[in-house]
Amino acid sequence: MAAITDSKQQIEANNPLKQPQQQKFALLPKIINGGIAGIIGVTCVFPLDLVKTRLQNQQIGPNGERMYNSMFDCFRKTYKAEGYFGMYRGSGVNILLITPEKAIKLTANDYFRHKLTTKDGKLPMTSQMLAGGLAGAFQIVVTTPMELLKIQMQDAGRVAAAAKLAGKTIEKVSATQLATQLVKDKGIFGLYKGIGATGLRDVTFSVIYFPLFATLNELGPRRSDGSGEAVFWCSFLAGLAAGSTAALAVNPFDVIKTRLQAIKKADGEKEFKGIVDCITKTMKHEGPTAFFKGGLCRMIVIAPLFGIAQTVYYLGVAEGLLGTQKK
């Protein structure tokens, strides 16, 4: 017995600072949760996103004329002209690509937070912002082509209505046809028009959103299962608040991105050569308020989108499907 005790003491002496094993980062469940969250969220809020796109793309005419006077006016006119399914124009490509987009965004943020956490389990605010920014940078690989194709589909009704008033007709083009034509004319980089503005919007959004969400989520009550996670309604409300705040803060970048990515314009609308040109022309002809076009609509879109996404993500739906324990 004495020999065994001495042996144990010798082993412990050789490992005086033995640390508890670090928790592994479960990648697959997080990717699946992110995908499910994205699909559910987009399906719920897509009509509002379509209205937001059309409001941001419309430019005020020389005599102050405009097609839509408000968010509700755009909703009414779009529904009247294109019907219920017209409100979901472009949703196919969005739902298809939102799975990898949300999976990358949410998983990358968790991964970088995991890597940047100090040995004593702390994550400074600067590290939270860095993790969010890196997640936003990674997602633009998928976000840029998704947004480019989605915007053309969403804005097609507005452009067609303007052409009809001018006595012209515009041929309908599907997302597949558009993507094929872009790749044929400009190669794969044709799908990345506006990537600079997309990165500006998404990185800034993530720098604001993720730290704010984490802070708000920590304030609520914990679940009774001992996991230490917030109750679902707390994650939902934290997603709503953080999403709407970040959405309004980056709305000027979203307006610039949307205008740069709109390939077809209505008659008389200005073309933009880049971010600086878009800012200059918009400011000169429409004033600073133009950068907040669709701002309320975007807040209404992003708040439930991220509220739903974070709730699904934190509930661990994928873990339930895979039969694994949530980490």
Buried (B, 14 or more C-beta within 10 A) or exposed (E): EEEEEEEEEEEEEEEEEEEEEEEEEBEEBBBBBBBBBBBBBBBBBBBBBBBBBBBBBBBBEEEEEEBBEEBEBBBEBBBEEBEEEBBBBBBBBBBBBBBBBBBBBBBBBBBBBBEBBEEEEEBEEEBBBBBBBBBBBBBBEBBBBBBBBBBBBBBBBBBBBBBEEEEEEBEEBEBEEBBEEBEEEEEEEBBBBBBBBBBBBBBBBBBBBBBBBBEBBEEBEEBEEEEEBBBBEBBBBBBBBBBBBBBBBBBBBBBBBBBBBBBBBBEEBBEBEEBEBBBEBBEEEBEEEBBBBBBBBBBBBBBBBBBBBBBBBBBBBBBEEEEEEBE
